[in-house]
Amino acid sequence: MSPAPPTGEHELLPRGRSAAQLAYDYVKARLLDGRFAGGTLLSENEIAQRLDVSRTPVRQAFVQLEAEGLLELYPRRGALVVPISPSEAEDVLEARMLIEQHAARRAASAGPALAETLRGHIADQEQALEDGAGFAWADRRFHHALVESAGNQLLTRQYAGLRDRHQRIAAATVAGDPARIGRFIAEHREIVAALEAGDGDRAAELLGTHLQGAHELARRPR
């Protein structure tokens, strides 16, 4: 399960955790949940003040996030949040379709434990809808649990490699139309019902429609 994002704007340094790791976790969580949107210029000094650390660990975090393709550094100016490109979104959709639809067909024989797990993630999504935040994280856990249930460790690892891109796109999708969250949750319920009925083909079909709809929403200009 993915760690929950930091919640406050001012973070205390946990025992045994370096300032650079704190800065990395803080910035990355906000990159993935959309609070630091594509095109935003981040300031080392501002982040350092929020975390009550020096600029050096923030700079180290920025360098690491640049290596991951999430930031682009500009000396003496800060770091630009790299927007999600149309080609990246298309590539992620294609990869997710291949992995998740295959997993859905396999997961139809996983038994009632999977349905219970997925419904737990749906409950988290409903809570996020009520709270107004955190849906993208709960959505990520739902889809990962579905892939993991297929029992193919290689595919699960490959899917995990998509998780940051998946997270950013999900956050952008929600930002594009927050009211759409209710429909995403309903689609998740339909997928679970098909899995519980043992109909893997139907679950895969519903999943494909769900992913395509989210993709098209994320591409809408804002």
C-alpha positions as CSV (number, residue, x, y, z in Angstrom):
1,M,0.0,0.0,0.0
2,S,1.3,3.4,-0.8
3,P,2.1,5.8,2.0
4,A,-0.4,8.5,2.7
5,P,0.6,12.0,1.7
6,P,1.8,14.5,4.3
7,T,-1.1,16.5,5.6
8,G,0.2,19.8,7.0
9,E,2.0,22.8,5.5
10,H,4.6,22.8,8.2
11,E,6.2,19.4,8.9
12,L,8.3,18.3,11.9
13,L,11.3,16.2,11.2
14,P,10.6,12.6,12.4
15,R,13.3,10.9,14.4
16,G,15.7,8.9,12.2
17,R,14.5,10.6,9.0
18,S,16.9,12.9,7.1
19,A,15.9,16.5,6.1
20,A,16.5,15.5,2.5
21,Q,14.1,12.6,2.7
22,L,11.5,14.8,4.4
23,A,11.8,17.4,1.6
24,Y,11.6,14.7,-1.0
25,D,8.5,13.1,0.5
26,Y,6.8,16.4,1.0
27,V,7.4,17.7,-2.5
28,K,6.7,14.4,-4.2
29,A,3.4,13.9,-2.4
30,R,2.2,17.3,-3.6
31,L,3.4,16.6,-7.2
32,L,1.5,13.4,-7.3
33,D,-1.8,14.7,-5.8
34,G,-1.9,17.8,-7.9
35,R,-1.3,20.5,-5.3
36,F,1.9,21.3,-7.2
37,A,0.4,21.4,-10.7
38,G,2.3,21.2,-14.0
39,G,3.9,24.5,-14.9
40,T,4.3,25.7,-11.3
41,L,7.7,27.1,-10.3
42,L,8.8,25.9,-6.9
43,S,11.1,27.9,-4.7
44,E,13.8,26.2,-2.7
45,N,13.6,28.9,0.0
46,E,9.8,28.6,0.3
47,I,9.9,24.8,0.7
48,A,12.8,25.1,3.2
49,Q,10.8,27.6,5.3
50,R,7.7,25.4,5.3
51,L,9.7,22.4,6.5
52,D,12.1,24.4,8.8
53,V,15.2,23.0,7.2
54,S,18.0,24.5,5.2
55,R,17.9,24.9,1.4
56,T,20.5,22.2,0.9
57,P,18.2,19.2,1.6
58,V,15.5,20.8,-0.5
59,R,18.0,21.2,-3.4
60,Q,18.9,17.5,-3.0
61,A,15.2,16.6,-3.2
62,F,14.7,18.7,-6.3
63,V,17.7,17.0,-8.0
64,Q,16.3,13.5,-7.2
65,L,12.8,14.6,-8.5
66,E,14.4,16.0,-11.7
67,A,16.0,12.6,-12.3
68,E,12.5,11.0,-12.0
69,G,11.2,13.4,-14.6
70,L,8.9,15.3,-12.3
71,L,10.8,18.6,-12.0
72,E,13.1,20.7,-14.3
73,L,15.7,22.7,-12.5
74,Y,16.5,26.3,-13.3
75,P,19.5,27.6,-11.4
76,R,18.8,30.6,-9.1
77,R,15.1,30.4,-10.0
78,G,13.8,27.2,-8.7
79,A,12.3,24.1,-10.1
80,L,9.5,23.9,-12.7
81,V,6.9,21.1,-12.3
82,V,6.9,19.2,-15.6
83,P,3.5,19.1,-17.1
84,I,1.9,15.8,-18.2
85,S,2.4,15.7,-22.0
86,P,-0.3,14.3,-24.3
87,S,2.1,11.5,-25.4
88,E,2.8,10.5,-21.8
89,A,-0.9,10.3,-21.0
90,E,-1.5,8.1,-24.1
91,D,1.4,5.8,-23.2
92,V,0.2,5.4,-19.7
93,L,-3.3,4.6,-20.9
94,E,-2.1,2.0,-23.3
95,A,0.0,0.3,-20.6
96,R,-2.7,0.4,-18.1
97,M,-5.2,-1.1,-20.5
98,L,-2.9,-4.0,-21.3
99,I,-2.1,-4.8,-17.7
100,E,-5.4,-4.0,-15.9
101,Q,-7.8,-5.6,-18.3
102,H,-5.7,-8.8,-18.3
103,A,-5.6,-8.6,-14.5
104,A,-9.4,-8.2,-14.4
105,R,-10.0,-11.3,-16.4
106,R,-7.7,-13.3,-14.0
107,A,-9.1,-11.6,-10.9
108,A,-12.6,-13.0,-11.6
109,S,-11.5,-16.2,-9.9
110,A,-9.8,-14.5,-6.9
111,G,-12.8,-15.1,-4.6
112,P,-14.7,-12.9,-2.1
113,A,-11.6,-11.6,-0.4
114,L,-10.7,-9.4,-3.4
115,A,-14.2,-7.9,-3.5
116,E,-14.0,-7.1,0.2
117,T,-10.6,-5.4,-0.3
118,L,-11.8,-3.4,-3.3
119,R,-14.9,-2.3,-1.4
120,G,-12.6,-1.1,1.4
121,H,-10.8,1.1,-1.1
122,I,-14.1,2.3,-2.5
123,A,-15.1,3.3,1.1
124,D,-11.9,5.3,1.3
125,Q,-12.8,7.0,-2.0
126,E,-16.3,7.9,-0.6
127,Q,-14.6,9.4,2.4
128,A,-12.3,11.4,0.2
129,L,-15.3,12.7,-1.7
130,E,-16.8,13.8,1.6
131,D,-13.6,15.4,2.7
132,G,-12.8,17.0,-0.6
133,A,-9.3,15.6,-0.8
134,G,-7.4,12.3,-1.2
135,F,-9.4,10.6,-3.9
136,A,-6.4,10.1,-6.3
137,W,-4.6,8.1,-3.5
138,A,-7.6,5.9,-2.8
139,D,-8.1,5.4,-6.6
140,R,-4.5,4.3,-6.9
141,R,-4.8,1.7,-4.2
142,F,-8.0,0.3,-5.8
143,H,-6.4,-0.3,-9.1
144,H,-3.1,-1.6,-7.6
145,A,-5.1,-4.2,-5.5
146,L,-6.9,-5.3,-8.7
147,V,-3.6,-5.9,-10.6
148,E,-1.9,-7.5,-7.6
149,S,-4.8,-10.0,-7.2
150,A,-4.0,-11.5,-10.7
151,G,-1.0,-13.1,-9.0
152,N,1.6,-12.2,-11.7
153,Q,4.5,-10.6,-9.8
154,L,6.2,-9.4,-12.9
155,L,3.1,-7.5,-14.2
156,T,2.6,-6.1,-10.7
157,R,6.1,-4.7,-10.7
158,Q,5.7,-3.3,-14.2
159,Y,2.4,-1.7,-13.1
160,A,4.0,-0.3,-10.0
161,G,6.5,1.5,-12.3
162,L,3.5,3.4,-13.7
163,R,2.3,4.5,-10.3
164,D,3.7,8.0,-10.2
165,R,2.4,8.8,-13.7
166,H,-0.9,7.2,-12.9
167,Q,-1.1,9.3,-9.7
168,R,-0.5,12.6,-11.5
169,I,-2.9,11.9,-14.2
170,A,-5.6,10.9,-11.7
171,A,-5.1,14.1,-9.8
172,A,-5.3,16.1,-13.0
173,T,-8.5,14.3,-14.0
174,V,-10.1,15.1,-10.6
175,A,-9.0,18.7,-10.9
176,G,-10.6,18.9,-14.3
177,D,-14.0,17.9,-13.0
178,P,-14.3,17.2,-9.2
179,A,-18.0,16.3,-9.7
180,R,-16.9,13.4,-11.8
181,I,-15.5,11.6,-8.7
182,G,-19.0,10.2,-7.9
183,R,-19.2,8.6,-11.3
184,F,-15.7,7.1,-10.9
185,I,-16.8,5.5,-7.6
186,A,-19.9,4.1,-9.3
187,E,-17.8,2.6,-12.1
188,H,-15.6,1.0,-9.5
189,R,-18.6,-0.6,-7.9
190,E,-19.7,-2.0,-11.2
191,I,-16.3,-3.5,-11.8
192,V,-16.3,-5.1,-8.3
193,A,-19.8,-6.5,-9.0
194,A,-18.6,-8.1,-12.2
195,L,-15.6,-9.6,-10.5
196,E,-17.8,-11.0,-7.7
197,A,-20.1,-12.6,-10.3
198,G,-17.0,-14.3,-11.8
199,D,-17.4,-12.4,-15.1
200,G,-13.9,-11.5,-16.0
201,D,-14.7,-10.4,-19.5
202,R,-17.4,-8.0,-18.2
203,A,-15.0,-6.6,-15.6
204,A,-12.3,-6.0,-18.2
205,E,-14.9,-4.3,-20.5
206,L,-16.1,-2.0,-17.7
207,L,-12.5,-1.3,-16.7
208,G,-11.5,-0.3,-20.2
209,T,-14.5,2.1,-20.4
210,H,-13.6,3.5,-17.0
211,L,-9.9,4.1,-18.0
212,Q,-10.8,5.6,-21.4
213,G,-13.3,8.0,-19.8
214,A,-10.8,9.2,-17.2
215,H,-8.2,9.7,-19.9
216,E,-10.5,11.8,-22.1
217,L,-11.5,13.9,-19.1
218,A,-7.8,14.5,-18.2
219,R,-7.1,15.7,-21.7
220,R,-9.8,18.4,-21.6
221,P,-8.3,21.9,-21.7
222,R,-8.7,23.9,-18.4
